Amino acid sequence: MSKRIRRFASARHRRTVLLLLCIPVICIIGALVYFFVIRENPEAALYRYKAGELSSRIESGTKLVYLAADYIPKGTVLSQSMTTETMLLSESVGYITESDFGGVALVDIPAGTELTRSLFGYTQDTEVYKEIEYELGSIPGNIQAADHVDIRLKFPDGADYIVLSKKQIKELDTGRNKAVFDVNETEILMMDSALVDAGIYEGAVLYLSKYPAPAFESASAVNYIPSLVICELIKTNPQIEKVFTSFDYEKRVQLEASLKDYLSPNGRKVSYGKDTSSSDKGGYVWD
């Protein structure tokens, strides 16, 4: 009996000793797990903080941006159907929003361009476009509706001027030599003057010059100077007065003097293709 008790006590002692030996080992393993797995070192903690901060900035800085789905010509009224949407990380506040549809393109806009308010006009009268039909000279067969063209005026002495630059033809009637364009207030006055010039000076012709690849070609520089009457009208119009500063007033005077010498070397006046010696069409420089 005593041997059985001694064996039981010995076994219990061994278990106790084994347990006491395991406790430090477990503590060491737990400490290792804490320090190397659970607890972050300072570098890891800093990295996690910065990653979270960057993620927050990206989320707050991502904006809905409208892109030009296709080429948008100058003078086009922007609609949502002309755009696609994307999300971009940007701090810019200049991108258009849904409320900006209806603005008029101030320049030609290539496909894929990020659309900003600076590309469009909204409030100035000079940026409000009207649809007007004009009768021109003979329209060549290679020009069709939707083409982009310069409207040019060629005088009988060979001087050739660009009246309107890179305008898109909305409608075309080659049988009647008529075309429809969207034009703003300044362009209306420029065309009015050019039409009068084409009527006054025998041999002058108003014609179209086509852009074969409008998406890749820059608009020509307008160099036509309207009649003195139109110059004065523009100068007194508060909405478009700034346009007048781009005209060289003296060049118009020189143009009319040159045409006078070319068409009427004897001092006779020329009006609407006919020689006259008694009537003066106002606004033109004749002696």
PyMOL commands that set and color helices and strands:
alter all, ss='L'
color gray80, all
select helices_A, chain A and resi 2-38+42-61+80-82+98-100+117-119+125-127+185-200+228-235+241-244+249-263
alter helices_A, ss='H'
color red, helices_A
select strands_A, chain A and resi 62-68+83-89+104-105+120-121+130-135+148-154+160-168+171-173+178-183+205-210+269-271+274-276
alter strands_A, ss='S'
color yellow, strands_A
deselect
rebuild
show_as cartoon
